[in-house]
Amino acid sequence: VIITEETIIEEGVHIYGNVTFGSKNGCAPIVKKNAKIAGNSMIIGKVTVGEGAIIAPGAIVLIDVPPQKIAAGVPAKIVGDVTDDNYDF
């Protein structure tokens, strides 16, 4: 896992392997409580990952992810809602 110095990660965040939190133009990500960041994903720049959100494996996140939403793809887009069934993986 690579975490740039300016990144803010709140409590309860799950970070899986080979994840990168990178800065862009001097700005770094903010990851809110209980978010899940799946393996091989990248979160770059002034991006907020909302509380309880899920970042799918391999996603490259360049946009804000609202709370309780799922972001996937390259570049990542919002693809669904977090539910009790898909949060526990």
N, C-alpha and C positions, 0 to 999 in steps of 0.2 A: 504494500500500500504506500502511495506517495501522497503526502499532505503538505501543501504549501503553507508557509508560516502564518499567513493571514486568514486561513480557513477557520471558520467557527463551526464546531460540531457539538450539538447539545446532547443531553443525557439520553440513554436508551437507544441510540442509533446502532444499527447492525451494519457492519462493513465487512463484506466478503473479500476474497483474494483478488489481487491484481487490479485494484481500484486506484484511480488518480484523481486528486483534487488539485486543480491547477489555477494559477492566477492569469489574468489577461488584462493588460492596460492598468496594472496595479490593483486590480480588484479580485477578490477571492470568494469562493462559495460560502453560503451559510446553510447548514443542514439542521433542521428542526427536530425536536424530540420524536423518538420512535420511528424514524424513517428507516427504510431498508435499502442498502446500496449493494446490488448484486455484482458478482465478479466480472472482471474485464470491462468495467464501465469507467467513463471519464466525466467529471463535472468541472467545467472550465469557466472562469470569469465570475462576473457579478450575477450569480445565480442563487436563488433560494429554493431549497427543496423543503416543501411544507411538512408539517407534522403528520406522521403516519404514512407518508408517500412511499412508493416503491419505484426504484430505478431498476429496470430490467437488465439482464446480463448483456454486456457488450454495447450498451447505450452510450451515446456521446451527448451529454446534456449541455445545451447552450442557452436554454430558456428557463424561466421559473416554472416549478412544478407545484401546483396548488396542494393544500393538505388533502390527504386521502385519495390521491390520484396515482395512476401508474403511467410512467414515461418509458418509452421503448423506441429503438431505432437509431439510425445515423443519418442526419441529426435526430435527436429524440423528439418525439411528439407525445402528447397526452393520448393514451390509447384505451383508458378505462378507469374504473373506480376500484378502490381498495375495499374488499369485503372481508368478513370473518374467514371465509373459505380460502381466499387467495393470500391473505396476510401471513398465515402460518405455513411457511415453506422452509 
